[in-house]
Amino acid sequence: MADTSVNTAVEVGDLYLMANVHPRRSGLPFVVYISEKQGQHDVRVKVGDGVRAPPFVASVSVRPEIEVVAGSLSAGDLALVRQWIELNRDVIIGYWDRTIEDTADALGQLKPIAS
């Protein structure tokens, strides 16, 4: 069984590798964070609590499956995150892999989900 606890102690250096995506840019009712590659795991996005900065409420894998790997989301929130990831998968992965090197470029390429 996967560990679903979320480490709320975020290293300051980790935050420099993340870009927060505000609800007006994502169409989601909360902030999500995309990041450069970190650790040994594959691509993930973090989900914030409301529109505040960390702590995160969940970490969601982008590949191979879109699923909560730490923390928890309601079924409705996960469905919204899944829709947003599917719409923006190439940008999220490009930012992770650093084929999109500039944060402004990545943010500019993200598409919001329809409300």
ROPA-739472 format. One line per 10 residues: number of its first residue (from 1); their letters; for each residue x, y, z of N, C-alpha, C, O, CB. Coordinates in Angstrom, 2 decimals. Glycine has a CB too. Layout:
BEGIN
NUM	a	X,Y,Z,X,Y,Z,X,Y,Z,X,Y,Z,X,Y,Z  ... $
***
This chain:
BEGIN
1	madtsvntav	0.84,-1.18,0.00,0.00,0.00,0.00,0.89,1.24,0.00,1.88,1.29,0.72,-0.96,0.00,1.22  0.54,2.24,-0.80,1.35,3.45,-0.94,1.21,4.33,0.29,0.15,4.39,0.91,0.95,4.23,-2.19  2.29,5.02,0.62,2.26,5.99,1.70,1.52,7.21,1.20,1.94,7.84,0.23,3.71,6.36,2.18  0.41,7.57,1.86,-0.38,8.71,1.40,-0.18,9.93,2.29,-0.93,10.90,2.18,-1.84,8.35,1.36  0.81,9.92,3.17,1.09,11.10,3.98,1.83,12.11,3.13,2.62,11.75,2.26,1.91,10.73,5.24  1.57,13.37,3.38,2.24,14.44,2.64,3.22,15.11,3.58,2.86,15.49,4.69,1.22,15.47,2.06  4.44,15.27,3.12,5.44,15.96,3.91,5.17,17.45,3.78,5.40,18.04,2.73,6.88,15.61,3.45  4.69,18.07,4.85,4.38,19.49,4.81,5.61,20.34,5.04,5.55,21.56,4.87,3.32,19.82,5.83  6.72,19.74,5.43,7.97,20.47,5.60,8.66,20.54,4.25,9.33,19.60,3.83,8.89,19.80,6.68  8.50,21.66,3.58,9.07,21.85,2.25,10.41,22.54,2.41,10.52,23.56,3.08,8.12,22.67,1.33 $
11	evgdlylman	11.42,21.98,1.77,12.73,22.60,1.78,12.68,23.88,0.95,12.05,23.90,-0.11,13.81,21.63,1.24  13.33,24.93,1.41,13.33,26.20,0.70,13.86,26.01,-0.72,13.30,26.59,-1.65,14.17,27.24,1.46  14.90,25.24,-0.90,15.44,25.00,-2.23,14.44,24.35,-3.17,14.46,24.61,-4.37,16.66,24.14,-2.12  13.56,23.49,-2.63,12.55,22.84,-3.45,11.58,23.85,-4.04,11.12,23.70,-5.17,11.78,21.81,-2.63  11.26,24.89,-3.27,10.32,25.90,-3.74,10.85,26.65,-4.95,10.07,27.09,-5.79,9.99,26.87,-2.63  12.16,26.81,-5.04,12.75,27.48,-6.20,12.58,26.67,-7.47,12.65,27.23,-8.56,14.21,27.76,-5.96  12.37,25.38,-7.35,12.19,24.52,-8.50,10.73,24.38,-8.90,10.41,23.67,-9.86,12.77,23.16,-8.22  9.82,25.05,-8.18,8.39,24.94,-8.43,7.83,26.25,-8.96,8.30,27.34,-8.62,7.66,24.54,-7.15  6.82,26.11,-9.80,6.08,27.27,-10.28,4.63,27.10,-9.86,3.99,26.09,-10.17,6.20,27.43,-11.83  4.11,28.10,-9.16,2.72,28.00,-8.74,1.81,28.46,-9.88,2.08,29.46,-10.55,2.46,28.83,-7.47 $
21	vhprrsglpf	0.75,27.70,-10.07,-0.22,27.99,-11.13,-1.51,28.39,-10.43,-2.21,27.55,-9.85,-0.43,26.74,-12.09  -1.83,29.66,-10.50,-2.98,30.24,-9.81,-4.28,29.80,-10.48,-4.30,29.51,-11.68,-2.87,31.79,-9.80  -5.36,29.75,-9.73,-6.66,29.35,-10.30,-7.05,30.13,-11.57,-7.66,29.55,-12.47,-7.73,29.53,-9.28  -6.73,31.40,-11.65,-7.13,32.15,-12.86,-6.37,31.65,-14.10,-6.83,31.85,-15.22,-6.88,33.66,-12.67  -5.22,31.02,-13.90,-4.45,30.48,-15.03,-4.82,29.03,-15.32,-4.74,28.59,-16.46,-2.94,30.59,-14.73  -5.24,28.29,-14.29,-5.52,26.86,-14.46,-7.00,26.54,-14.64,-7.35,25.52,-15.24,-5.00,26.09,-13.29  -7.88,27.40,-14.11,-9.30,27.09,-14.09,-9.69,26.19,-12.93,-10.86,25.86,-12.77,-9.69,26.45,-15.38  -8.70,25.79,-12.12,-8.95,24.95,-10.95,-9.33,25.81,-9.75,-9.01,27.00,-9.73,-7.70,24.08,-10.62  -10.01,25.26,-8.77,-10.40,26.05,-7.59,-9.31,26.12,-6.52,-9.58,26.50,-5.38,-11.65,25.46,-6.97  -8.08,25.77,-6.87,-6.95,25.77,-5.93,-5.67,25.95,-6.73,-5.67,25.86,-7.96,-6.90,24.45,-5.08 $
31	vvyisekqgq	-4.59,26.21,-6.03,-3.29,26.37,-6.66,-2.68,24.99,-6.92,-2.77,24.10,-6.07,-2.34,27.24,-5.78  -2.07,24.82,-8.09,-1.26,23.64,-8.36,0.15,24.11,-8.61,0.38,25.27,-8.98,-1.82,22.81,-9.57  1.08,23.23,-8.41,2.50,23.55,-8.57,3.12,22.57,-9.54,2.99,21.35,-9.38,3.25,23.52,-7.20  3.78,23.11,-10.56,4.57,22.27,-11.46,6.03,22.47,-11.07,6.38,23.50,-10.49,4.32,22.61,-12.98  6.86,21.50,-11.37,8.25,21.64,-10.94,9.21,20.99,-11.91,8.84,20.19,-12.77,8.43,21.05,-9.56  10.47,21.37,-11.73,11.56,20.69,-12.39,11.73,19.33,-11.72,11.21,19.11,-10.62,12.89,21.53,-12.34  12.45,18.44,-12.37,12.68,17.11,-11.81,13.27,17.21,-10.42,14.22,17.96,-10.17,13.59,16.29,-12.73  12.68,16.44,-9.51,13.15,16.38,-8.13,13.08,14.93,-7.67,12.10,14.24,-7.93,12.31,17.30,-7.20  14.10,14.49,-7.00,14.08,13.15,-6.42,14.12,12.06,-7.47,14.46,12.30,-8.63,12.85,12.98,-5.58  13.78,10.85,-7.05,13.85,9.67,-7.90,12.53,9.34,-8.58,12.49,8.48,-9.46,14.31,8.50,-7.10 $
41	hdvrvkvgdg	11.45,10.00,-8.18,10.15,9.67,-8.76,9.97,10.36,-10.11,10.75,11.23,-10.49,9.02,10.09,-7.80  8.93,9.95,-10.83,8.63,10.53,-12.12,7.81,11.81,-11.93,7.66,12.29,-10.81,7.86,9.52,-13.01  7.30,12.35,-13.01,6.64,13.65,-13.01,5.44,13.68,-12.06,4.61,12.77,-12.04,6.18,14.00,-14.43  5.40,14.75,-11.27,4.28,14.97,-10.33,3.91,16.44,-10.33,4.72,17.30,-10.67,4.65,14.50,-8.90  2.69,16.71,-9.94,2.28,18.07,-9.60,1.81,18.04,-8.16,1.33,17.01,-7.67,1.15,18.60,-10.58  1.95,19.15,-7.50,1.48,19.27,-6.12,0.21,20.10,-6.13,0.04,20.99,-6.97,2.57,19.92,-5.19  -0.68,19.81,-5.22,-1.93,20.54,-5.08,-1.90,21.26,-3.75,-1.67,20.66,-2.71,-3.17,19.59,-5.19  -2.14,22.57,-3.81,-2.15,23.39,-2.61,-3.51,23.42,-1.97,-4.50,22.97,-2.54,-1.70,24.79,-2.92  -3.56,23.96,-0.79,-4.80,24.09,-0.03,-5.38,25.47,-0.31,-4.88,26.47,0.21,-4.55,23.88,1.51  -6.42,25.53,-1.10,-7.01,26.82,-1.43,-6.09,27.60,-2.34,-5.58,27.05,-3.32,-7.31,27.63,-0.17 $
51	vrappfvasv	-5.86,28.86,-2.04,-4.96,29.67,-2.86,-3.73,30.08,-2.06,-3.03,31.03,-2.42,-5.69,30.92,-3.38  -3.48,29.37,-0.97,-2.31,29.67,-0.15,-1.09,28.92,-0.66,-1.20,27.98,-1.45,-2.56,29.31,1.31  0.04,29.35,-0.20,1.28,28.63,-0.48,1.28,27.32,0.30,0.33,27.05,1.04,2.53,29.50,-0.11  2.31,26.51,0.15,2.35,25.25,0.89,1.97,25.45,2.35,2.24,26.53,2.88,3.73,24.61,0.78  1.38,24.50,3.03,1.53,23.07,2.80,0.67,22.56,1.64,-0.37,23.14,1.30,1.20,22.31,4.05  1.13,21.48,1.06,0.40,20.83,-0.01,-0.59,19.85,0.61,-0.37,19.32,1.69,1.37,20.11,-0.98  -1.67,19.62,-0.11,-2.64,18.63,0.36,-2.49,17.32,-0.38,-2.95,16.27,0.09,-4.05,19.15,0.21  -1.84,17.37,-1.56,-1.67,16.13,-2.32,-0.55,16.28,-3.33,-0.21,17.37,-3.78,-2.99,15.74,-3.02  0.01,15.14,-3.67,0.96,15.03,-4.76,0.34,14.06,-5.76,-0.09,12.97,-5.39,2.39,14.55,-4.27  0.30,14.47,-7.03,-0.39,13.69,-8.06,0.60,13.33,-9.15,1.27,14.20,-9.71,-1.60,14.47,-8.64 $
61	svrpeievva	0.70,12.04,-9.47,1.59,11.61,-10.54,0.98,11.98,-11.89,-0.24,12.00,-12.06,1.86,10.07,-10.46  1.86,12.27,-12.84,1.43,12.61,-14.19,1.55,11.40,-15.11,0.73,11.22,-16.01,2.26,13.79,-14.74  2.55,10.59,-14.88,2.71,9.37,-15.67,3.28,8.28,-14.78,3.97,8.62,-13.83,3.64,9.61,-16.89  3.04,7.04,-15.01,2.27,6.56,-16.14,0.77,6.77,-15.98,0.05,6.88,-16.97,2.55,5.11,-16.36  0.29,6.83,-14.76,-1.13,7.07,-14.47,-1.27,8.36,-13.69,-0.39,8.72,-12.91,-1.76,5.88,-13.68  -2.37,9.07,-13.89,-2.67,10.24,-13.07,-3.39,9.73,-11.83,-4.54,9.29,-11.90,-3.55,11.31,-13.86  -2.69,9.81,-10.70,-3.26,9.32,-9.45,-2.61,10.03,-8.27,-1.49,10.52,-8.37,-3.10,7.80,-9.32  -3.33,10.08,-7.17,-2.79,10.67,-5.94,-1.76,9.70,-5.38,-2.06,8.53,-5.13,-3.92,10.96,-4.89  -0.53,10.20,-5.20,0.53,9.36,-4.65,0.88,9.74,-3.22,1.58,9.00,-2.53,1.77,9.45,-5.53  0.40,10.89,-2.77,0.59,11.30,-1.38,-0.51,12.29,-1.04,-0.91,13.10,-1.88,2.02,11.94,-1.15 $
71	gslsagdlal	-0.99,12.24,0.20,-2.07,13.12,0.60,-3.40,12.60,0.12,-3.57,11.41,-0.13,-1.84,14.53,0.09  -4.36,13.51,-0.02,-5.69,13.07,-0.47,-6.41,14.21,-1.17,-6.20,15.38,-0.86,-6.53,12.55,0.70  -7.25,13.84,-2.11,-8.14,14.76,-2.82,-9.51,14.10,-2.90,-9.61,12.88,-2.96,-7.59,15.11,-4.24  -10.55,14.90,-2.91,-11.87,14.35,-3.13,-11.93,13.83,-4.57,-11.11,14.22,-5.41,-12.99,15.43,-2.87  -12.88,12.98,-4.85,-13.04,12.44,-6.21,-13.26,13.58,-7.21,-12.74,13.53,-8.33,-14.21,11.44,-6.27  -14.02,14.58,-6.82,-14.29,15.72,-7.70,-13.04,16.53,-7.98,-12.79,16.93,-9.12,-15.35,16.61,-7.09  -12.23,16.79,-6.93,-10.99,17.55,-7.13,-10.00,16.76,-7.97,-9.31,17.34,-8.82,-10.37,17.91,-5.77  -9.90,15.46,-7.75,-9.01,14.64,-8.55,-9.45,14.66,-10.01,-8.61,14.71,-10.91,-8.96,13.20,-8.02  -10.74,14.61,-10.26,-11.24,14.66,-11.64,-10.84,15.97,-12.31,-10.47,15.98,-13.48,-12.77,14.50,-11.67  -10.91,17.08,-11.57,-10.49,18.38,-12.12,-8.99,18.40,-12.39,-8.57,18.86,-13.46,-10.86,19.51,-11.15 $
81	vrqwielnrd	-8.19,17.92,-11.44,-6.74,17.87,-11.63,-6.40,16.98,-12.82,-5.54,17.32,-13.63,-6.03,17.37,-10.35  -7.06,15.85,-12.92,-6.82,14.93,-14.04,-7.12,15.62,-15.37,-6.34,15.50,-16.31,-7.69,13.65,-13.89  -8.23,16.34,-15.45,-8.60,17.06,-16.67,-7.52,18.10,-17.01,-7.13,18.23,-18.17,-9.98,17.74,-16.51  -7.05,18.84,-16.01,-6.03,19.86,-16.23,-4.70,19.24,-16.67,-4.05,19.74,-17.58,-5.82,20.70,-14.96  -4.30,18.14,-16.02,-3.05,17.47,-16.40,-3.15,16.97,-17.84,-2.22,17.16,-18.62,-2.74,16.30,-15.44  -4.25,16.33,-18.19,-4.39,15.81,-19.55,-4.31,16.93,-20.58,-3.73,16.74,-21.65,-5.73,15.06,-19.70  -4.87,18.08,-20.28,-4.84,19.23,-21.18,-3.44,19.81,-21.31,-3.09,20.38,-22.35,-5.81,20.30,-20.69  -2.63,19.68,-20.26,-1.32,20.34,-20.19,-0.15,19.37,-20.04,0.95,19.79,-19.68,-1.31,21.31,-19.06  -0.37,18.11,-20.29,0.65,17.08,-20.05,2.00,17.43,-20.69,3.03,17.32,-20.03,0.16,15.74,-20.58  2.00,17.84,-21.96,3.27,18.12,-22.65,4.03,19.26,-21.98,5.26,19.20,-21.88,3.00,18.47,-24.12 $
91	viigywdrti	3.33,20.28,-21.54,4.00,21.42,-20.88,4.53,20.99,-19.51,5.67,21.32,-19.16,3.02,22.61,-20.72  3.74,20.27,-18.75,4.17,19.81,-17.42,5.42,18.94,-17.53,6.37,19.10,-16.76,3.03,19.04,-16.71  5.40,18.02,-18.48,6.56,17.13,-18.67,7.75,17.91,-19.21,8.88,17.67,-18.81,6.20,15.97,-19.63  7.51,18.84,-20.12,8.59,19.67,-20.65,9.27,20.49,-19.57,10.49,20.63,-19.57,8.07,20.59,-21.73  8.48,21.04,-18.65,9.06,21.81,-17.54,9.84,20.88,-16.62,10.93,21.23,-16.16,7.96,22.56,-16.75  9.30,19.71,-16.34,9.96,18.71,-15.49,11.32,18.31,-16.09,12.33,18.27,-15.39,9.06,17.46,-15.33  11.31,18.02,-17.39,12.52,17.56,-18.07,13.46,18.69,-18.47,14.56,18.44,-18.95,12.14,16.77,-19.30  13.03,19.92,-18.28,13.79,21.12,-18.62,13.96,21.31,-20.13,14.89,21.99,-20.57,15.16,21.07,-17.97  13.07,20.72,-20.94,13.04,21.07,-22.35,12.33,22.40,-22.52,12.51,23.08,-23.54,12.36,19.96,-23.19  11.53,22.76,-21.55,11.00,24.12,-21.41,11.76,24.69,-20.22,11.44,24.38,-19.07,9.39,24.16,-21.20 $
101	edtadalgql	12.75,25.52,-20.48,13.66,25.96,-19.43,13.17,27.15,-18.64,13.52,27.31,-17.47,14.97,26.30,-20.02  12.36,27.98,-19.25,11.96,29.22,-18.61,10.57,29.06,-17.99,9.63,28.62,-18.65,11.97,30.38,-19.61  10.44,29.43,-16.73,9.17,29.32,-16.03,8.09,30.13,-16.73,6.96,29.66,-16.87,9.31,29.79,-14.59  8.42,31.34,-17.18,7.43,32.18,-17.87,6.95,31.49,-19.15,5.76,31.57,-19.48,8.03,33.57,-18.20  7.84,30.81,-19.85,7.44,30.09,-21.05,6.47,28.96,-20.70,5.45,28.78,-21.37,8.67,29.52,-21.78  6.79,28.22,-19.66,5.91,27.12,-19.25,4.54,27.65,-18.84,3.51,27.14,-19.28,6.55,26.33,-18.08  4.52,28.68,-18.00,3.26,29.24,-17.54,2.45,29.78,-18.71,1.23,29.66,-18.73,3.50,30.35,-16.51  3.13,30.38,-19.68,2.45,30.94,-20.84,1.82,29.90,-21.73,0.88,30.20,-22.47,3.39,31.76,-21.62  2.31,28.67,-21.68,1.80,27.59,-22.52,0.68,26.80,-21.87,-0.01,26.04,-22.55,2.90,26.67,-22.88  0.48,26.96,-20.56,-0.56,26.21,-19.86,-1.94,26.71,-20.27,-2.15,27.90,-20.49,-0.38,26.33,-18.33 $
111	kpias	-2.87,25.77,-20.37,-4.25,26.09,-20.73,-5.16,25.82,-19.54,-4.99,24.83,-18.84,-4.72,25.26,-21.96  -6.12,26.71,-19.30,-7.08,26.44,-18.21,-8.15,25.45,-18.65,-8.47,25.35,-19.83,-7.75,27.75,-17.75  -8.68,24.73,-17.69,-9.82,23.88,-17.97,-11.05,24.77,-18.07,-11.09,25.86,-17.50,-10.00,22.77,-16.88  -12.04,24.30,-18.79,-13.30,25.05,-18.90,-14.03,24.96,-17.58,-14.09,23.91,-16.95,-14.18,24.50,-20.06  -14.60,26.08,-17.16,-15.31,26.06,-15.87,-16.74,25.63,-16.02,-17.47,25.56,-15.03,-15.26,27.42,-15.21 $
***
